[in-house]
């Protein structure tokens, strides 16, 4: 994936150019006052982006039902 960086003003003034870049599968990073404030990524890459960012956070032995049960127990103070 190719990244482009543009200021908020550039995005405003040349929206069509950056929109076409996104349509072509590229990511656009938006900055304001030298700070990154956001990214626009193609829709097809949103799932990949989210799962890549979670790599290493969720353990492979993760049991969603068990976590949900524990969460509900603690929320409603249910003791076994």
C-alpha positions as CSV (number, residue, x, y, z in Angstrom):
1,X,0.0,0.0,0.0
2,X,1.4,3.4,-1.0
3,X,0.9,6.2,1.5
4,X,0.5,9.9,0.7
5,X,0.7,12.7,3.2
6,X,-1.3,15.9,2.8
7,X,-2.3,18.8,5.0
8,X,-5.9,19.4,5.8
9,X,-5.7,22.4,3.5
10,X,-4.4,20.3,0.6
11,X,-7.1,17.8,1.1
12,X,-9.7,20.6,1.0
13,X,-8.3,22.2,-2.1
14,X,-7.5,19.0,-4.0
15,X,-10.1,16.6,-2.8
16,X,-10.6,14.9,-6.1
17,X,-6.9,14.1,-6.4
18,X,-6.7,12.4,-3.0
19,X,-10.1,10.7,-3.5
20,X,-8.7,9.1,-6.7
21,X,-5.6,7.9,-4.8
22,X,-7.9,6.2,-2.3
23,X,-10.0,4.7,-5.1
24,X,-6.7,3.3,-6.5
25,X,-6.0,1.5,-3.2
26,X,-3.7,4.0,-1.5
27,X,-3.8,5.4,2.0
28,X,-3.8,9.1,2.6
29,X,-2.5,10.6,5.9
30,X,-3.9,13.9,6.9
31,X,-1.9,16.4,8.9
32,X,-2.7,19.7,10.6
33,X,0.0,21.9,12.1
34,X,2.6,19.2,11.5
35,X,0.6,16.5,13.5
36,X,-1.1,13.5,12.0
37,X,-4.8,13.9,12.6
38,X,-6.2,11.1,10.6
39,X,-6.0,8.5,7.8
40,X,-8.2,7.7,4.9
41,X,-7.9,4.1,3.8
42,X,-9.8,2.2,1.0
43,X,-12.8,0.3,2.2
44,X,-11.3,-3.1,1.1
45,X,-8.4,-2.6,3.4
46,X,-10.3,-1.6,6.6
47,X,-10.6,-5.2,7.9
48,X,-6.9,-5.9,7.2
49,X,-5.9,-2.6,8.9
50,X,-7.9,-3.4,12.0
51,X,-6.8,-7.0,12.3
52,X,-3.1,-6.0,11.7
53,X,-3.4,-3.4,14.5
54,X,-4.8,-6.1,16.9
55,X,-2.0,-8.6,16.2
56,X,-0.5,-9.6,19.5
57,X,-3.3,-8.0,21.6
58,X,-5.7,-10.9,21.5
59,X,-4.3,-14.1,22.8
60,X,-4.6,-17.2,20.6
61,X,-6.3,-19.1,23.4
62,X,-9.0,-16.3,23.7
63,X,-12.4,-17.7,24.6
64,X,-15.0,-15.1,23.9
65,X,-17.8,-16.9,25.7
66,X,-15.8,-17.2,28.9
67,X,-14.7,-13.6,28.8
68,X,-18.4,-12.5,28.2
69,X,-19.5,-14.7,31.1
70,X,-16.9,-13.2,33.4
71,X,-17.7,-9.7,32.3
72,X,-21.4,-10.2,33.1
73,X,-20.6,-11.8,36.4
74,X,-18.5,-8.8,37.5
75,X,-21.0,-6.3,36.1
76,X,-23.9,-7.8,38.0
77,X,-21.8,-9.0,40.9
78,X,-22.9,-12.7,40.5
79,X,-21.0,-15.1,42.7
80,X,-20.9,-18.8,42.0
